[in-house]
Amino acid sequence: MSRIRGTNTKIDLKMKGMLADIGCKFEMYPKMLGNPDFVLNREKIIIYCDGDFWHGYRYDAKKKPAKKFWRDKIEGNIRRDRRVSRRFRKDGWAVLRFWEHDIEKNPEKCLRRIRYKMKEKAVSSNFR
């Protein structure tokens, strides 16, 4: 497990390029609760790039890992992800979580969600 990287992963670097391509101003790996991958401070948007295995993509529908250690690890990640997302939303942030397979195979879908959230936040800030 010591060889598993938490920063500058393939999907993080791909997302970094996608955000740069659409001209987003972002901070990568800000020191914040839950260690988000990206934050768009002006828009108050937090972006996570979640690995399919580590964050439990379709965890309930899949065969569970045989070792209790891995089941506990993944289930703990799922609980933490939910708790952190709820906390940020309560504090007025928009939280976007993208699965590894979506970033790799359908990056345009991810960009559409980011653009939509940016427009939504811009409209809501105009009414304050």
C-alpha angles and dihedrals in degrees: 000000000000088000093059108103122218097190135046092019120165093259093046091053091047090051090048089056092047092051091047091049092058092045099250119164105223143159118226120218098356117192097253140126110292094015099256118206095225138009128195097201098186092054095034092234124147121198127200124189103205123198111230095231101038096046097040108250105199087348095163093052096047133077106267121238112268095231117078090217092064094043090052091046095051094041089049090051091051092051092046092048091053093045094049093046091051091050094051093046090050088054092053100263125132111228120205119187119190125192119231093242092052093051091049101040106024109027092153090062089054092049091050090055091048093048092046092051091047091053091045092052091046092053093047092049090054090060096055 
